[in-house]
Amino acid sequence: MNARRKLNTIFAALAVAAAVSVPFSYAGTADNLKLAPDLSFTDDSSANFPIVTNPGDAAGPVANEATVIFFGTAHCWNTNREAERLVALYPKYRGKMHFVIVDLNNVSADQKPLVAKYYRGAIPTIAIVDSSGHVIYDRAGETAADRGDTSNLQSLLNSAH
């Protein structure tokens, strides 16, 4: 094996080792969460993904920071109602924890590991990871039975930091 080929093999092995050994090495968070226009909270007619963020946002958890990961799609009133709860609480927790928003119809390459690890096969799904990297909540379904009730979700967010 020539020296150049050997060096390339070593760099490739180091890159794989680095990617495997750091479980929360994803970078970025969603910022400036807003509800998409024209959402329905009673039927599946909304064609828009319910949460709008700044472009290029959010790949996953960041070490030593609490993180909320929201999974959903368009055309789901349950997702819209849970998105409404999350966006309502966002101003209170902005800057205190990271928010990652995953549109399951448009998953980025950086978010695929999140889908594999946290997505429960139904929408909406919310995963909450505390600042130590422990999953404190990871379930599908709404966090409340009534529209606008943010009390359960707020308790979960409080427990994360």
C-alpha positions as YAML, in Angstrom:
chain: A
units: angstrom
residues:
- id: 1
  name: MET
  ca: [0.00, 0.00, 0.00]
- id: 2
  name: ASN
  ca: [1.51, 3.32, -0.98]
- id: 3
  name: ALA
  ca: [1.82, 6.14, 1.59]
- id: 4
  name: ARG
  ca: [-0.98, 8.28, 0.12]
- id: 5
  name: ARG
  ca: [-3.44, 5.40, 0.11]
- id: 6
  name: LYS
  ca: [-2.46, 4.46, 3.67]
- id: 7
  name: LEU
  ca: [-3.00, 8.06, 4.80]
- id: 8
  name: ASN
  ca: [-6.45, 8.17, 3.15]
- id: 9
  name: THR
  ca: [-7.39, 4.94, 4.92]
- id: 10
  name: ILE
  ca: [-6.31, 6.37, 8.28]
- id: 11
  name: PHE
  ca: [-8.31, 9.60, 7.73]
- id: 12
  name: ALA
  ca: [-11.39, 7.62, 6.72]
- id: 13
  name: ALA
  ca: [-11.11, 5.45, 9.86]
- id: 14
  name: LEU
  ca: [-10.73, 8.55, 12.05]
- id: 15
  name: ALA
  ca: [-13.79, 10.17, 10.49]
- id: 16
  name: VAL
  ca: [-15.92, 7.06, 11.12]
- id: 17
  name: ALA
  ca: [-14.64, 6.77, 14.71]
- id: 18
  name: ALA
  ca: [-15.43, 10.41, 15.41]
- id: 19
  name: ALA
  ca: [-18.93, 10.09, 13.98]
- id: 20
  name: VAL
  ca: [-19.69, 6.96, 16.00]
- id: 21
  name: SER
  ca: [-18.19, 8.02, 19.33]
- id: 22
  name: VAL
  ca: [-20.03, 11.33, 19.87]
- id: 23
  name: PRO
  ca: [-23.77, 10.61, 20.27]
- id: 24
  name: PHE
  ca: [-24.91, 14.26, 20.50]
- id: 25
  name: SER
  ca: [-22.59, 15.90, 18.03]
- id: 26
  name: TYR
  ca: [-25.28, 17.27, 15.73]
- id: 27
  name: ALA
  ca: [-25.11, 21.02, 15.30]
- id: 28
  name: GLY
  ca: [-27.79, 23.63, 15.04]
- id: 29
  name: THR
  ca: [-31.15, 24.45, 16.49]
- id: 30
  name: ALA
  ca: [-34.40, 25.74, 15.13]
- id: 31
  name: ASP
  ca: [-34.89, 29.43, 15.75]
- id: 32
  name: ASN
  ca: [-37.78, 31.86, 15.53]
- id: 33
  name: LEU
  ca: [-40.55, 29.23, 15.62]
- id: 34
  name: LYS
  ca: [-43.87, 30.37, 14.18]
- id: 35
  name: LEU
  ca: [-47.05, 28.65, 13.12]
- id: 36
  name: ALA
  ca: [-47.53, 28.27, 9.40]
- id: 37
  name: PRO
  ca: [-50.43, 30.19, 7.87]
- id: 38
  name: ASP
  ca: [-53.81, 28.58, 7.16]
- id: 39
  name: LEU
  ca: [-53.53, 25.69, 9.63]
- id: 40
  name: SER
  ca: [-56.63, 23.74, 10.54]
- id: 41
  name: PHE
  ca: [-56.94, 22.44, 14.07]
- id: 42
  name: THR
  ca: [-60.04, 20.33, 13.38]
- id: 43
  name: ASP
  ca: [-59.29, 18.44, 10.18]
- id: 44
  name: ASP
  ca: [-56.43, 17.32, 7.94]
- id: 45
  name: SER
  ca: [-56.86, 19.97, 5.25]
- id: 46
  name: SER
  ca: [-53.70, 22.00, 5.98]
- id: 47
  name: ALA
  ca: [-51.10, 21.48, 3.27]
- id: 48
  name: ASN
  ca: [-48.40, 23.42, 5.16]
- id: 49
  name: PHE
  ca: [-46.00, 21.91, 7.67]
- id: 50
  name: PRO
  ca: [-47.25, 23.49, 10.91]
- id: 51
  name: ILE
  ca: [-44.02, 25.07, 12.19]
- id: 52
  name: VAL
  ca: [-41.97, 27.57, 10.23]
- id: 53
  name: THR
  ca: [-38.33, 28.17, 11.27]
- id: 54
  name: ASN
  ca: [-35.39, 30.05, 9.84]
- id: 55
  name: PRO
  ca: [-33.85, 28.39, 6.76]
- id: 56
  name: GLY
  ca: [-31.06, 25.92, 7.37]
- id: 57
  name: ASP
  ca: [-32.07, 25.26, 10.96]
- id: 58
  name: ALA
  ca: [-31.59, 22.30, 13.18]
- id: 59
  name: ALA
  ca: [-29.94, 18.97, 12.86]
- id: 60
  name: GLY
  ca: [-30.19, 17.65, 16.42]
- id: 61
  name: PRO
  ca: [-29.21, 17.80, 20.07]
- id: 62
  name: VAL
  ca: [-26.12, 19.68, 21.21]
- id: 63
  name: ALA
  ca: [-24.02, 18.38, 24.11]
- id: 64
  name: ASN
  ca: [-24.75, 19.98, 27.50]
- id: 65
  name: GLU
  ca: [-27.99, 21.63, 26.31]
- id: 66
  name: ALA
  ca: [-31.59, 20.53, 26.80]
- id: 67
  name: THR
  ca: [-33.28, 19.79, 23.48]
- id: 68
  name: VAL
  ca: [-36.85, 19.38, 22.27]
- id: 69
  name: ILE
  ca: [-37.29, 17.40, 19.03]
- id: 70
  name: PHE
  ca: [-40.65, 17.74, 17.28]
- id: 71
  name: PHE
  ca: [-41.63, 15.27, 14.52]
- id: 72
  name: GLY
  ca: [-44.63, 15.85, 12.29]
- id: 73
  name: THR
  ca: [-46.02, 16.31, 8.79]
- id: 74
  name: ALA
  ca: [-48.51, 18.46, 6.95]
- id: 75
  name: HIS
  ca: [-52.11, 17.24, 6.65]
- id: 76
  name: CYS
  ca: [-52.42, 16.23, 10.32]
- id: 77
  name: TRP
  ca: [-54.57, 18.20, 12.73]
- id: 78
  name: ASN
  ca: [-53.03, 16.39, 15.73]
- id: 79
  name: THR
  ca: [-49.59, 17.60, 14.60]
- id: 80
  name: ASN
  ca: [-50.99, 21.11, 14.11]
- id: 81
  name: ARG
  ca: [-52.45, 21.19, 17.61]
- id: 82
  name: GLU
  ca: [-49.20, 19.97, 19.21]
- id: 83
  name: ALA
  ca: [-47.24, 22.45, 17.08]
- id: 84
  name: GLU
  ca: [-49.52, 25.20, 18.38]
- id: 85
  name: ARG
  ca: [-48.66, 24.20, 21.98]
- id: 86
  name: LEU
  ca: [-44.93, 24.13, 21.26]
- id: 87
  name: VAL
  ca: [-44.93, 27.49, 19.47]
- id: 88
  name: ALA
  ca: [-46.97, 29.02, 22.32]
- id: 89
  name: LEU
  ca: [-44.30, 27.95, 24.84]
- id: 90
  name: TYR
  ca: [-41.33, 28.74, 22.61]
- id: 91
  name: PRO
  ca: [-40.88, 32.39, 23.73]
- id: 92
  name: LYS
  ca: [-40.55, 31.28, 27.36]
- id: 93
  name: TYR
  ca: [-37.87, 28.65, 26.58]
- id: 94
  name: ARG
  ca: [-36.07, 30.35, 23.71]
- id: 95
  name: GLY
  ca: [-32.39, 30.60, 24.59]
- id: 96
  name: LYS
  ca: [-32.80, 28.15, 27.48]
- id: 97
  name: MET
  ca: [-33.07, 25.01, 25.38]
- id: 98
  name: HIS
  ca: [-32.70, 23.94, 21.78]
- id: 99
  name: PHE
  ca: [-35.62, 23.22, 19.49]
- id: 100
  name: VAL
  ca: [-35.29, 20.79, 16.59]
- id: 101
  name: ILE
  ca: [-38.13, 20.58, 14.11]
- id: 102
  name: VAL
  ca: [-38.33, 17.55, 11.79]
- id: 103
  name: ASP
  ca: [-40.73, 17.53, 8.86]
- id: 104
  name: LEU
  ca: [-40.95, 13.79, 8.19]
- id: 105
  name: ASN
  ca: [-41.79, 14.47, 4.54]
- id: 106
  name: ASN
  ca: [-38.55, 16.46, 4.11]
- id: 107
  name: VAL
  ca: [-35.96, 14.94, 6.46]
- id: 108
  name: SER
  ca: [-32.45, 16.34, 5.97]
- id: 109
  name: ALA
  ca: [-29.46, 14.01, 5.90]
- id: 110
  name: ASP
  ca: [-28.37, 15.39, 9.30]
- id: 111
  name: GLN
  ca: [-31.77, 14.59, 10.80]
- id: 112
  name: LYS
  ca: [-31.98, 10.94, 9.65]
- id: 113
  name: PRO
  ca: [-30.22, 9.68, 12.81]
- id: 114
  name: LEU
  ca: [-32.80, 11.55, 14.90]
- id: 115
  name: VAL
  ca: [-35.65, 9.86, 13.06]
- id: 116
  name: ALA
  ca: [-34.03, 6.46, 13.60]
- id: 117
  name: LYS
  ca: [-33.44, 7.10, 17.30]
- id: 118
  name: TYR
  ca: [-36.49, 9.06, 18.47]
- id: 119
  name: TYR
  ca: [-39.37, 8.82, 15.98]
- id: 120
  name: ARG
  ca: [-42.10, 6.48, 17.24]
- id: 121
  name: GLY
  ca: [-43.91, 5.81, 13.96]
- id: 122
  name: ALA
  ca: [-46.86, 8.11, 14.64]
- id: 123
  name: ILE
  ca: [-47.33, 11.86, 14.51]
- id: 124
  name: PRO
  ca: [-46.84, 14.02, 16.32]
- id: 125
  name: THR
  ca: [-43.86, 12.66, 18.25]
- id: 126
  name: ILE
  ca: [-41.92, 14.73, 20.75]
- id: 127
  name: ALA
  ca: [-38.60, 13.75, 22.27]
- id: 128
  name: ILE
  ca: [-37.04, 15.77, 25.07]
- id: 129
  name: VAL
  ca: [-33.37, 15.28, 25.95]
- id: 130
  name: ASP
  ca: [-32.02, 16.92, 29.11]
- id: 131
  name: SER
  ca: [-28.69, 18.72, 29.28]
- id: 132
  name: SER
  ca: [-26.96, 15.52, 30.41]
- id: 133
  name: GLY
  ca: [-28.10, 13.69, 27.28]
- id: 134
  name: HIS
  ca: [-30.77, 11.61, 29.03]
- id: 135
  name: VAL
  ca: [-34.08, 11.15, 27.24]
- id: 136
  name: ILE
  ca: [-36.78, 12.30, 29.64]
- id: 137
  name: TYR
  ca: [-39.70, 12.05, 27.22]
- id: 138
  name: ASP
  ca: [-40.10, 10.28, 23.89]
- id: 139
  name: ARG
  ca: [-43.68, 9.59, 22.88]
- id: 140
  name: ALA
  ca: [-46.09, 9.85, 20.00]
- id: 141
  name: GLY
  ca: [-49.39, 11.64, 20.36]
- id: 142
  name: GLU
  ca: [-50.53, 14.95, 21.74]
- id: 143
  name: THR
  ca: [-49.42, 16.04, 25.21]
- id: 144
  name: ALA
  ca: [-52.95, 17.25, 26.06]
- id: 145
  name: ALA
  ca: [-56.52, 16.42, 25.15]
- id: 146
  name: ASP
  ca: [-57.69, 20.00, 24.76]
- id: 147
  name: ARG
  ca: [-56.54, 22.51, 22.18]
- id: 148
  name: GLY
  ca: [-54.44, 25.24, 23.74]
- id: 149
  name: ASP
  ca: [-53.67, 23.26, 26.93]
- id: 150
  name: THR
  ca: [-49.90, 23.65, 27.34]
- id: 151
  name: SER
  ca: [-49.65, 22.54, 30.99]
- id: 152
  name: ASN
  ca: [-48.31, 19.00, 30.36]
- id: 153
  name: LEU
  ca: [-45.85, 20.14, 27.72]
- id: 154
  name: GLN
  ca: [-44.68, 23.00, 29.94]
- id: 155
  name: SER
  ca: [-44.05, 20.55, 32.82]
- id: 156
  name: LEU
  ca: [-41.99, 18.37, 30.49]
- id: 157
  name: LEU
  ca: [-39.94, 21.33, 29.27]
- id: 158
  name: ASN
  ca: [-39.38, 22.48, 32.84]
- id: 159
  name: SER
  ca: [-38.05, 19.06, 33.78]
- id: 160
  name: ALA
  ca: [-35.46, 19.17, 30.99]
- id: 161
  name: HIS
  ca: [-33.32, 21.98, 32.40]
...
